[in-house]
Amino acid sequence: MKCTLLSAWVEGHDTAWLVVTDLSPEQANVFWYSMRAWIEAGFKDLKRGGWQWQYTKITDSYRASRIMLVLSVATLWTVSVGGEIDAAIPSSSFTQLPETHVAHILRRFSKPKPRRIMSCLRKGYLVILGYAIKGIALPFGQFIPEPWLEL
């Protein structure tokens, strides 16, 4: 098997990515490898982080495809509800503070916190569940996709 070694270095980062692939240099692009994080998050939503797909133990491809269709629609719905909630969270005003503000000094000594504590899927699931328990009409949500990664 013939392997290709790809490297990518982005300004502002200390190290480069080195990716080994069996694709030719014309076919391979490190940019697409960077999409892996989004793909892995999708698998997490289908499995342990969301719908618990791993417990179905379905081996029949026809039945599996039907369940995947249902899970895809359910994922789109819950992510759209959770995404609408996520988009309503006000953005940080940290960048608007003067450089001499104490928040800038404290930030140098603390680890940056992730923007999301809970995924859009989980937020949407909990909101839909809460509406169902209270007997309120279920929300439709609004699909607000994140921007694509740039080359």
C-alpha positions as CSV (number, residue, x, y, z in Angstrom):
1,M,0.0,0.0,0.0
2,K,1.3,3.4,-0.9
3,C,1.0,6.2,1.7
4,T,1.0,9.9,1.5
5,L,2.2,12.2,4.2
6,L,0.3,15.6,4.4
7,S,1.2,18.5,6.6
8,A,-0.6,21.7,7.4
9,W,0.5,24.6,9.5
10,V,-1.8,27.4,10.4
11,E,-0.3,30.7,11.6
12,G,-0.8,31.3,15.3
13,H,-0.4,27.6,16.1
14,D,2.8,26.1,17.5
15,T,2.7,22.8,15.7
16,A,1.6,21.5,12.3
17,W,-0.7,18.6,11.5
18,L,0.9,15.6,10.0
19,V,-1.6,13.2,8.4
20,V,-0.8,9.8,6.8
21,T,-3.3,8.6,4.2
22,D,-3.6,6.1,1.5
23,L,-5.0,8.7,-0.9
24,S,-2.9,10.3,-3.6
25,P,-1.8,13.9,-2.9
26,E,-4.3,15.1,-5.5
27,Q,-7.2,13.5,-3.7
28,A,-6.1,14.2,-0.1
29,N,-6.7,17.5,1.7
30,V,-5.9,18.1,5.3
31,F,-8.9,20.5,5.5
32,W,-11.3,17.5,5.2
33,Y,-9.5,15.7,8.0
34,S,-10.3,18.7,10.2
35,M,-14.0,18.0,9.7
36,R,-13.4,14.8,11.7
37,A,-14.3,16.5,14.9
38,W,-17.7,17.4,13.6
39,I,-18.2,13.9,12.3
40,E,-17.2,12.4,15.7
41,A,-19.7,14.8,17.5
42,G,-22.4,13.4,15.2
43,F,-21.5,9.8,16.1
44,K,-21.6,10.8,19.8
45,D,-25.2,12.2,19.3
46,L,-26.3,8.9,17.8
47,K,-24.6,6.8,20.4
48,R,-23.7,7.5,24.1
49,G,-24.3,11.2,24.0
50,G,-27.8,11.1,22.7
51,W,-30.0,8.4,21.2
52,Q,-28.1,5.3,22.6
53,W,-28.0,3.6,19.1
54,Q,-25.5,1.1,20.4
55,Y,-28.2,-0.7,22.5
56,T,-30.4,-1.5,19.5
57,K,-28.3,-4.5,18.4
58,I,-30.0,-4.4,15.0
59,T,-28.3,-6.4,12.3
60,D,-30.9,-6.2,9.5
61,S,-29.8,-3.4,7.2
62,Y,-33.4,-2.5,6.2
63,R,-34.5,-2.1,9.8
64,A,-31.3,-0.2,10.6
65,S,-31.9,2.2,7.7
66,R,-35.5,2.9,8.9
67,I,-34.3,3.6,12.4
68,M,-31.5,5.8,11.1
69,L,-34.0,7.9,9.2
70,V,-36.1,8.4,12.4
71,L,-32.9,9.3,14.3
72,S,-31.9,11.7,11.6
73,V,-35.2,13.5,11.7
74,A,-35.2,13.5,15.6
75,T,-31.6,14.8,15.6
76,L,-32.5,17.6,13.2
77,W,-35.5,18.6,15.3
78,T,-33.7,18.5,18.7
79,V,-30.7,20.3,17.4
80,S,-32.9,23.0,15.8
81,V,-34.6,23.5,19.2
82,G,-31.3,23.5,21.1
83,G,-29.6,25.7,18.5
84,E,-32.3,28.3,18.8
85,I,-31.8,28.4,22.5
86,D,-28.0,28.5,22.0
87,A,-28.3,31.4,19.5
88,A,-30.4,33.4,22.1
89,I,-27.5,33.3,24.6
90,P,-25.9,36.8,24.5
91,S,-22.4,36.8,23.3
92,S,-19.6,37.8,25.6
93,S,-18.8,41.5,26.0
94,F,-15.3,40.6,27.0
95,T,-13.7,42.0,23.8
96,Q,-15.4,45.4,24.4
97,L,-13.6,45.9,27.7
98,P,-10.5,48.1,27.7
99,E,-7.1,46.3,27.8
100,T,-6.5,47.6,31.3
101,H,-9.7,46.0,32.7
102,V,-9.1,43.4,35.5
103,A,-10.9,40.7,33.4
104,H,-8.1,40.7,30.8
105,I,-5.5,40.3,33.6
106,L,-7.4,37.4,35.2
107,R,-7.9,35.7,31.9
108,R,-4.2,35.3,31.4
109,F,-4.0,33.2,34.6
110,S,-7.1,31.0,34.0
111,K,-7.9,28.4,31.4
112,P,-10.3,29.4,28.7
113,K,-13.8,27.9,29.3
114,P,-15.6,26.1,26.6
115,R,-18.4,28.1,25.0
116,R,-20.9,25.3,25.4
117,I,-21.4,23.3,28.6
118,M,-24.2,21.3,27.0
119,S,-24.7,20.3,23.4
120,C,-27.5,21.7,21.2
121,L,-28.9,18.2,21.0
122,R,-29.1,17.8,24.7
123,K,-30.5,21.3,25.2
124,G,-33.2,20.6,22.6
125,Y,-34.0,17.2,24.1
126,L,-34.5,18.6,27.5
127,V,-36.7,21.5,26.3
128,I,-38.9,19.2,24.2
129,L,-39.1,16.8,27.1
130,G,-40.1,19.7,29.5
131,Y,-42.8,20.9,27.0
132,A,-44.2,17.3,26.7
133,I,-44.3,16.9,30.5
134,K,-46.1,20.2,31.0
135,G,-48.5,19.5,28.1
136,I,-47.4,22.5,26.2
137,A,-47.4,22.5,22.4
138,L,-44.0,21.2,21.2
139,P,-41.5,23.8,19.8
140,F,-40.4,23.6,16.2
141,G,-37.1,25.3,16.7
142,Q,-35.0,27.1,14.2
143,F,-32.0,25.5,12.4
144,I,-29.0,27.8,12.9
145,P,-26.0,26.0,11.5
146,E,-22.5,26.9,12.6
147,P,-20.2,28.3,9.9
148,W,-18.1,25.9,7.8
149,L,-14.5,25.7,8.6
150,E,-12.4,27.8,6.3
151,L,-9.3,26.7,4.3
